[in-house]
Structure formats: C-alpha cells, structure tokens
C-alpha cells in the first residue's frame, strides 16, 4: 500500500486518456491538440516504467504501461488525423 498515491495519480490520468482518444476519433482534427505535449507525457510514463523496472518493480508498472499505450494511441491518431483530414482542405 505504499504506492497508493502513485496508483491514484495513474488511475486518474488513466481515465482521462480514453476520453481524449474518443475526441480524437470523433473530431478527425488536430486543432487544439499538441503532439509535443503528448510526447512529453509519454516520456514521463517511460521514465516511470524505467524506474519501476530498475529500482522498485511491482504491479504499478502495469498502470504506467497501460497509460503509455493510451498516449501512444493518441499520438498515432494525431498523425492519422493530420495526414487524412488536413489534406482535404
């Protein structure tokens, strides 16, 4: 239970990413989205994953991985939307 606050943070962020992914799918636009921000967040999750594997391996690493996969999905959708729908203007 020593990781309760870390778990809380990851769960809260984890609930936000599906909403963001859904909005990316529905809007078909990159307007208002910062891919730079997404890469920064992904780097933060990668840092957390690395820390868990090197210093403190436990089940919390799976929350980092799930969140990183959702951010990666949003990054892929960013480029998809930019390529498919920016060229139609």
Buried (B, 14 or more C-beta within 10 A) or exposed (E): EEBEEBBEBBEEBBEEBEEBBEBBEEBEBBEEBEEEEBEEBBEBBBEBBEEBEEEEEEEBBEBBBBBBEBBBBBBEBBEBBBEEBEEEE
